[in-house]
Amino acid sequence: MAFTLPDLPYPHDALAPIMSRETLEFHHDKHHLAYVNNGNNALKGTEWEGKPLEEIVKGSFGKNAAVFNNAGQHYNHTHFWKWMKPKGGGKIPGEVEKALKDGFGSVDKAKEDLIQAGVTQFGSGWAWLTLKDGKLSATKTANGENPLVHGGKPILGVDVWEHSYYIDYRNRRPDYLKAFFDSLVNWEYVAELFGAK
């Protein structure tokens, strides 16, 4: 089960002006492809060769940095493309909306906490809407880590590595995160992951 680069679920220019064609060409076609290629090379001859991606991510964490870093980023990005859609944001499916209110008090507070997690992640990493013990929370991780390796389930993630936003937003990470939650999130995919407990 070698890693392969998934196709984007939309054309490269479909998320503009929130996320430009140029960003997606670099981010998907070059950065994600590098994680796929480097991951396949790192996997050769290891105990994780041929295993499912989620198993590789969990199993290699803290044991094999080259495998974990590339597998983690491959996992994160494979979902990241699906966590966005043209004209995203908007209405949140009922079950997820209820869970957000239960976990955060309100949908606005959930978005605020997620943006804050992304803004305060020092250096490269991700901000997550994490399901753990039946409850949703905002978390953040460095580099290629994700909630899987901390006993949680990522149901929404936003990439805060500079390659995700620097072409369009330069150093304005908060503006990128606000635009992501207001205009890009594919809440139907979040609901799909939330429902697959």
N, C-alpha and C positions, 0 to 999 in steps of 0.2 A: 504494500500500500504506500507507494512513493507519494510524496507531496506533489500536487499539481496546482498551478495558478488557476483559481476559478475566474470565469468571465465576470465582468461587472454586470449587475442586473439591470443596467440602464446605459445609454450612450455616455461617453466621456463628458459631454457638455450638458447633460441633463440636470445637474445640480447647480448650474450657474444661475445667478451670480454669487450664490452663497459659497459654493465650492467650484472653482474654475476647472475648465478642461485641462489646463496646464498642470494644476495640482493633481488631478486624477491620473494624468499621463505619467507623472513622476511617481506618485504615491503607489498606485496600483501596478503600473507596467514596469517600474524599475525597483522600487523599494520592496514591494510584496514579492515580486519575482526573485529578488536576491535572497529573501528569507526561505523561499521554496528551494532554490538551488543550493544554498549553503546548508539548509536543513537536511536535504537528501544526502549531501556529502558527509555531514556529521553523523548521520544515522548508520552509515555503512559499517557493518561488523559489530554493532552494539546490540545489547539485549532488546532494544526497542525497535529494531529494524522489522518492518512489516506489521507493526502493531497499529491499532486505531489512534488517531491524533490525540484525542482526549487522554488516553492511557499514556501516551508518550509525554504529554505535558505534565501530568501528575507524577509519573514515574521518574522523569529525569530532573525534576526540580531539586536543587541542592546536590545533585550527583554528577551531572554532566552539563556544564555551562553552555557549550557549543550546541548540543542537541536542544537543551531547554530554551535558550534564547531564540533560536530560529523556529522551533515548534510552537513556542508560546506566541510569537509574533504572527506565525502562519494562522494559528487558531484565532487570535484576536482580529486579524484583518479579514479572514474569511467571513466572520460575523459582521465586522464593521461595515462592509459594503452593503449588507442586507439591513443593517440598522438605519440606513438612510434611504430616502426615496425622493423623487422630484415632488415639490409641493408637500413636503412632510410636515411634521408637527401636527397641530390641529387636535381633533377629537381623539380622546384616549378610550380604548375599549373598556367597557364597564368593570370587568373583573380586575383589570390592572389599575384603573382609576380608584376603585375601592381599596385595593392593597396599598396604593400610594397614600391615600388619606389615612389608612390605618397605621402605616409606617412613619409618616412624616407630619400628619395633622392636616395637610392640604397638598394639592397638586403643585401650587406655587412654591410652597416650602420645599417640596421634593426637587423641583427644578433649581431652586436657589442653592440647596445643599449639594446637588450634583455639579453645578457650575463652580461652587466654592471648592469642591474636591479637586476639580480640574485646574483651577487657578492656583491652588496651594500645592499641587504636586510639583516638587522641586525637580527641575531638569526633565528628562524624558519619562513618559509613562502614560497611564490611562486613568480615567475616572469611570466608575461603574455604578450601575444600579444592580445591587447584589441581593439575591434571595438566599437567606440562611435561616434555618429553623423556622420556616414558614413566614418570615418577616422580611420586608424590603428595607434596605439601607443604602446610603451613599458611601462608597469606599473609593480608595485610590491605590494604585500600585506603581512601582517603579519599572522602567524598561519594558520587558516582555511579560512580566508577571500578570496574573489575572486571578479572580476570586476562586477558581478551581483549586488552586494550590493552598488556599486558606480555608477550605471546607465550605465554600459558598458556591453559588451558581450565578454566573453573569447573565443577566437578561437584557442589559443594555450597556454598551461601552462607548466611550468617546476617546479617540486618540489625541493625546496632547504632546506627542513628539513634534518638533518644529516642522518636519516634512509634511505634516497634516494641515498646517495652516499658514506657514510663513510666506508663501507666494502671494496669498490673498490678503492676509491680515498683518504681515510683518510681526512686530512684537506684541500685538494686541490680542493675546490669548483670551481674555475675558469676552471680547466682542465675538470672537470665533465660537466660543462655547455658547454664548447667548443665541447666536444665529443657528447653531446646530440644534439646540433644543426647541427654538421657535419655529424653524423652517425646514429641517431635514429629517427629524426622527420618524422612522417607520414604526409607529406604535402597534400595527398589526403583527409585525414580526416579533416585537417585544411580547405581545400577548400570546403568540404561538409558543415562545420559549417559556413563558410564565405558566402556561397551561400544561406543558410537558414535564410536570414535576417528577 
